[in-house]
Amino acid sequence: MISPAASDFAGGDRALRAGAVGTIVPWVVDGFVYVKGDPDEPMAGAQVGARARMPSFDPPWIVVHHRLDAVHAVRWPGRLFRVRSVPAVTEEERAALADAAQNLRVGASYSRVFAVDVLEELRPAVLFGPNGDAVVDVLERADQLTESVASDLAVARHPDAGDAYRRAWDRWLSGQPNGAVYRDGDHDGVLAVPGAGPVGSPIGPAFALVWRCVTGSARQRGGSAAFTVDEDDDEILLEPWSTAGVALMESAMVLGAPELVDDADRAVLTAAWQAVRRS
């Protein structure tokens, strides 16, 4: 299970990468690319109908996910594209693609390529399930979170929210192929359970993105005063940001996967969200 800490998202995507699997695929593949907004990315300015190509054969490569539910969104906001890889023409290109695939495990969900044709741009909300638009509302609030609103969220969080969040996770795990081993655990504040099934959570990468956005907001608006370092030199998010982040994750659970909560838990998990959503 993956639980949040500020350091999990300060310099990488350690939490969700723990559940990723790679694979070797044919030289031409259709799939999906999530572009996280870095202006130096080869697909930063991608347009439908155009071709995006890396300037060289050196990593980082373009990662094409074969399934929508396997897309590894590590930052918010971002753009989501449906693409088709461009086949290798020269021996140099074929050799470079073979090198890029060397460390990928058989049967996995992505491939590394150097050029793609952009077929379609999709709403990133589709990564979070059928109620993804509601989850996006939480992400946007997390991305723009101020210390004042974080304080309001922390104060308004229901004292029973942690238990309600754990119950929602247990209900979801009961429907996952490998979920039984993780049931009845401590899921308070959990971002993902990568080993439970094909996806790591009821709403895909949304919990991790919410926590990353809150951490980014704390860094931008709270500065060094929003963090401390524990005995293992891990950076820890302080109050009110940490409780605000958990409250937003709990809200995303209800809004993104309402079938996992009953009426009583829905009220508990959305208490903080209802208190600030119009502010």
C-alpha positions as CSV (number, residue, x, y, z in Angstrom):
1,M,0.0,0.0,0.0
2,I,1.2,3.5,-0.7
3,S,0.5,6.3,1.8
4,P,1.4,9.9,1.3
5,A,4.5,11.7,2.5
6,A,5.7,15.0,1.1
7,S,8.9,13.5,-0.1
8,D,7.0,10.9,-2.2
9,F,6.2,13.6,-4.8
10,A,9.0,16.1,-4.4
11,G,11.3,14.7,-7.0
12,G,9.6,11.8,-8.7
13,D,6.7,9.4,-9.0
14,R,7.8,6.7,-6.6
15,A,4.4,5.8,-5.2
16,L,2.6,4.9,-8.3
17,R,5.7,3.6,-10.0
18,A,5.7,0.8,-7.4
19,G,2.8,-0.7,-9.2
20,A,3.8,-0.2,-12.8
21,V,4.6,-3.0,-15.2
22,G,6.3,-2.7,-18.6
23,T,6.2,-4.8,-21.7
24,I,7.8,-5.3,-25.1
25,V,5.4,-4.6,-27.9
26,P,5.4,-4.5,-31.7
27,W,7.2,-1.7,-33.4
28,V,3.9,0.1,-34.2
29,V,1.5,0.5,-31.3
30,D,-1.7,2.5,-30.6
31,G,-2.1,3.9,-27.1
32,F,-2.2,6.9,-24.9
33,V,0.3,9.5,-23.8
34,Y,-0.1,11.8,-20.8
35,V,1.8,15.0,-21.1
36,K,2.5,16.7,-17.8
37,G,3.1,20.2,-18.9
38,D,6.9,20.4,-19.0
39,P,7.9,22.7,-21.8
40,D,10.9,20.6,-22.6
41,E,8.9,17.4,-23.2
42,P,8.9,16.3,-26.9
43,M,5.1,16.4,-26.8
44,A,4.7,19.7,-24.9
45,G,3.2,21.4,-28.0
46,A,1.4,18.4,-29.4
47,Q,-1.5,18.9,-31.8
48,V,-4.0,16.5,-33.2
49,G,-3.1,15.5,-36.7
50,A,0.6,16.3,-36.2
51,R,3.6,14.2,-35.5
52,A,5.7,14.5,-32.3
53,R,9.3,13.4,-32.5
54,M,12.1,13.3,-30.0
55,P,15.2,15.3,-30.9
56,S,17.4,12.2,-30.4
57,F,17.3,8.5,-29.4
58,D,18.4,9.3,-25.9
59,P,16.0,8.9,-22.9
60,P,13.6,10.1,-21.6
61,W,11.5,8.4,-24.3
62,I,7.9,8.9,-25.2
63,V,6.0,6.4,-23.1
64,V,2.9,5.0,-24.9
65,H,0.5,3.2,-22.6
66,H,-1.5,0.4,-24.2
67,R,-4.6,0.8,-22.0
68,L,-6.3,3.9,-20.8
69,D,-6.5,2.5,-17.2
70,A,-2.7,2.0,-17.2
71,V,-1.8,5.7,-18.0
72,H,0.7,6.9,-15.5
73,A,-0.3,10.5,-14.8
74,V,2.3,11.9,-12.4
75,R,1.5,15.6,-12.4
76,W,-1.6,17.9,-12.7
77,P,-2.6,19.6,-14.8
78,G,-1.7,17.7,-18.0
79,R,-3.0,16.7,-21.4
80,L,-4.0,13.3,-22.6
81,F,-3.6,12.1,-26.2
82,R,-4.4,9.0,-28.2
83,V,-1.5,8.2,-30.4
84,R,0.1,5.8,-32.9
85,S,3.8,5.2,-32.8
86,V,5.7,5.8,-36.0
87,P,7.4,2.7,-37.4
88,A,11.2,2.6,-37.6
89,V,12.6,3.1,-41.1
90,T,16.4,2.9,-40.7
91,E,18.6,0.3,-39.0
92,E,19.6,3.0,-36.5
93,E,16.0,3.6,-35.6
94,R,15.3,-0.1,-35.2
95,A,18.4,-0.6,-33.0
96,A,17.4,2.4,-30.9
97,L,13.9,1.0,-30.3
98,A,15.3,-2.4,-29.4
99,D,17.6,-0.7,-26.8
100,A,14.7,1.3,-25.4
101,A,12.7,-2.0,-24.9
102,Q,15.6,-3.9,-23.2
103,N,14.5,-3.5,-19.6
104,L,10.8,-3.9,-20.1
105,R,9.1,-7.0,-18.7
106,V,7.0,-9.3,-20.9
107,G,3.2,-8.8,-20.7
108,A,3.3,-5.2,-19.5
109,S,1.3,-2.1,-20.4
110,Y,3.5,0.4,-22.1
111,S,6.2,0.9,-24.7
112,R,8.9,3.4,-25.3
113,V,9.1,5.1,-28.7
114,F,10.7,8.1,-30.4
115,A,7.9,9.4,-32.5
116,V,4.1,9.3,-32.5
117,D,1.3,10.6,-34.7
118,V,-1.3,12.4,-32.5
119,L,-4.7,10.9,-33.3
120,E,-7.0,12.5,-30.7
121,E,-6.9,14.7,-27.6
122,L,-8.9,13.3,-24.7
123,R,-10.2,14.9,-21.5
124,P,-7.9,13.9,-18.7
125,A,-11.0,13.3,-16.5
126,V,-11.4,10.0,-18.2
127,L,-8.4,8.7,-16.3
128,F,-10.4,8.9,-13.1
129,G,-13.4,6.8,-14.1
130,P,-17.0,7.6,-15.0
131,N,-17.2,10.5,-12.5
132,G,-13.9,12.0,-13.5
133,D,-15.2,15.5,-13.9
134,A,-16.1,15.7,-10.3
135,V,-12.6,14.4,-9.4
136,V,-11.1,17.2,-11.5
137,D,-13.0,19.8,-9.4
138,V,-11.1,18.4,-6.3
139,L,-7.8,18.4,-8.2
140,E,-8.2,22.0,-9.3
141,R,-9.0,23.1,-5.7
142,A,-5.9,21.2,-4.5
143,D,-3.7,22.8,-7.2
144,Q,-4.8,26.3,-6.1
145,L,-5.0,25.6,-2.4
146,T,-4.2,28.5,-0.1
147,E,-3.2,28.2,3.6
148,S,-6.4,29.8,4.6
149,V,-8.6,27.3,2.7
150,A,-6.3,24.5,3.9
151,S,-7.0,25.6,7.5
152,D,-10.7,25.6,6.8
153,L,-10.5,22.1,5.4
154,A,-8.5,20.8,8.3
155,V,-11.0,22.3,10.8
156,A,-14.0,20.9,9.0
157,R,-12.7,17.4,8.5
158,H,-15.0,15.0,10.3
159,P,-13.3,13.0,13.1
160,D,-14.7,9.8,11.7
161,A,-13.5,10.4,8.1
162,G,-10.5,8.1,8.4
163,D,-12.7,5.1,9.3
164,A,-15.1,5.9,6.5
165,Y,-12.2,6.2,4.0
166,R,-10.9,2.8,5.1
167,R,-14.4,1.2,4.6
168,A,-14.5,2.6,1.1
169,W,-11.2,1.0,0.3
170,D,-12.3,-2.3,1.8
171,R,-15.4,-2.3,-0.4
172,W,-13.3,-1.6,-3.5
173,L,-10.7,-4.2,-2.6
174,S,-13.4,-6.8,-2.2
175,G,-14.0,-6.6,-6.0
176,Q,-10.3,-6.8,-7.0
177,P,-8.7,-10.0,-8.1
178,N,-5.9,-9.8,-5.5
179,G,-7.7,-7.5,-3.1
180,A,-8.4,-10.0,-0.3
181,V,-4.9,-9.9,1.1
182,Y,-5.1,-6.1,1.5
183,R,-8.5,-6.0,3.1
184,D,-9.0,-5.0,6.7
185,G,-5.7,-3.1,6.7
186,D,-5.0,0.5,7.7
187,H,-6.0,2.4,4.6
188,D,-6.3,5.8,6.3
189,G,-4.6,8.2,3.9
190,V,-3.7,5.5,1.3
191,L,-3.0,6.7,-2.2
192,A,-2.9,3.4,-4.0
193,V,-2.8,-0.4,-3.6
194,P,-0.9,-1.4,-6.7
195,G,-1.0,-5.2,-6.1
196,A,-4.7,-5.5,-5.7
197,G,-5.6,-5.5,-9.4
198,P,-5.1,-3.8,-12.8
199,V,-5.5,-0.3,-11.4
200,G,-4.2,0.9,-8.1
201,S,-7.2,2.7,-6.8
202,P,-11.0,3.3,-7.3
203,I,-10.2,6.5,-9.2
204,G,-7.0,5.7,-10.9
205,P,-4.1,8.1,-10.2
206,A,-6.3,10.7,-8.7
207,F,-5.4,10.2,-5.0
208,A,-1.7,10.6,-5.7
209,L,-2.4,13.6,-7.9
210,V,-4.4,15.3,-5.2
211,W,-1.6,14.8,-2.7
212,R,1.0,16.0,-5.2
213,C,-1.1,19.2,-5.9
214,V,-1.5,19.9,-2.2
215,T,2.2,19.4,-1.6
216,G,2.9,21.8,-4.6
217,S,0.5,24.4,-3.2
218,A,2.2,24.2,0.2
219,R,5.6,24.6,-1.3
220,Q,4.5,27.6,-3.4
221,R,2.4,29.4,-0.8
222,G,3.6,28.1,2.5
223,G,7.3,27.8,1.7
224,S,9.7,26.0,4.0
225,A,7.4,26.6,7.0
226,A,5.0,24.1,5.5
227,F,7.5,21.2,5.8
228,T,9.7,19.4,8.3
229,V,12.2,16.6,8.1
230,D,11.9,13.3,10.1
231,E,14.6,11.1,11.5
232,D,15.0,9.4,8.1
233,D,15.5,12.7,6.4
234,D,12.1,12.4,4.7
235,E,10.3,15.7,4.1
236,I,7.0,15.7,5.9
237,L,4.0,18.0,5.1
238,L,2.9,20.0,8.2
239,E,-0.5,21.2,9.3
240,P,-2.9,22.5,8.1
241,W,-1.7,21.3,4.7
242,S,-1.4,17.6,5.6
243,T,-5.0,17.3,7.0
244,A,-6.3,19.4,4.1
245,G,-4.7,17.0,1.7
246,V,-6.3,14.0,3.3
247,A,-9.6,15.7,3.4
248,L,-9.4,16.4,-0.3
249,M,-8.5,12.8,-1.0
250,E,-11.5,11.7,1.0
251,S,-13.7,14.0,-1.0
252,A,-12.3,12.6,-4.2
253,M,-13.2,9.1,-3.1
254,V,-16.9,10.0,-2.6
255,L,-17.2,12.1,-5.8
256,G,-15.3,9.7,-8.0
257,A,-16.5,6.4,-6.6
258,P,-19.9,7.1,-4.9
259,E,-20.9,3.4,-5.2
260,L,-18.3,2.6,-2.4
261,V,-19.9,4.7,0.3
262,D,-23.3,4.6,2.0
263,D,-25.2,7.8,2.9
264,A,-23.7,8.1,6.4
265,D,-20.1,7.8,5.2
266,R,-20.8,10.1,2.3
267,A,-21.8,12.9,4.7
268,V,-18.7,12.2,6.8
269,L,-16.2,12.1,3.9
270,T,-17.6,15.3,2.3
271,A,-18.0,17.4,5.4
272,A,-14.8,19.4,4.7
273,W,-15.4,19.6,1.0
274,Q,-18.9,21.0,1.6
275,A,-17.5,23.6,4.0
276,V,-15.1,25.1,1.5
277,R,-16.2,24.3,-2.0
278,R,-17.9,27.6,-2.6
279,S,-15.1,29.7,-1.0
